[in-house]
Amino acid sequence: MEHHSHSHSHGAHHHEPLNHNKAFAIGISLNVIFIAIEIFYGIAANSMALVADAGHNFSDVLGLLLAWGAAYLAKTLPSEKRTYGLRKSTILAAFFNAVILLIAVGAILIESIHKIISPEPIGGTTMMIVAGIGFIVNGATAMLFVKGKERDINIKGAFLHMAADAGISLGVVVTGLLINITGLFILDPVISVCIVIVITYGTWSLLRDSFELSMDAVPPHIDLNEVKSYLETIQGVSEVHDLHIWAMSTTETALTVHLVIPNEQKSDKFLEELCSQLHALYNIGHATIQIEKYTHEKKCEVGNA
């Protein structure tokens, strides 16, 4: 007679996502004010680099709003229709964050190429002052998201946006100085192109990782074969199959697996300890484990032949 044992654990040591409400509120407020300043003086100084940076900052505000909204939705309780709640919204927010940023840099690139073809006089000193303020604003905002960026790709997206902005602003300060020294106005759009390259490079990993997670891929910090090897070393386990690992949100990972244990009767305590170990070793907080006495060739799957 077949024997099945099933256990589901949310992880006894699962940590709640850090609350970044204050960081989002401060970051958004500072950037909205700075965008208005940057657009005004960018047009006044005829600086494409400043206007480009303002466009990038605007995309960052949208990104911060997306990330903040997703962090809020992730706390929504499960329902009969959405049994996992809205946790996955954090992954979608990170993905759209990357898409918005790439659209913004595309527009910047087009305008920069136009300025390279037809350079125009630029106020270097104004560029330096405004970009210097931007460096302080963006740097301070990025620091608000340092804590938690390694645990949450959604927060990492917010951090990358602001850290990139701080670097860009510093580049614009240097550009303004070089324009004052050399009188080469073409440096402004050239630096804008460099900004586009840097942003695109920094955004690619966010786009790739968030897309993979949205497709229920194994999170990048977990090696599926390593987890399987660990499960196979457990005393009494003769086979591991139907192992699936995926991200429920940007901070929570789930696992389902069947363990074939033919000669031993495992207790609930064994299952609880195994779930605890999976969390401690791989940060898997939602483990569903089924114990079987025999290998099953048939699966409950229906599809077209």
PyMOL commands that set and color helices and strands:
alter all, ss='L'
color gray80, all
select helices_A, chain A and resi 21-45+48-73+89-117+124-144+153-182+187-214+224-232+268-282
alter helices_A, ss='H'
color red, helices_A
select strands_A, chain A and resi 4-9+239-247+253-260+286-292
alter strands_A, ss='S'
color yellow, strands_A
deselect
rebuild
show_as cartoon
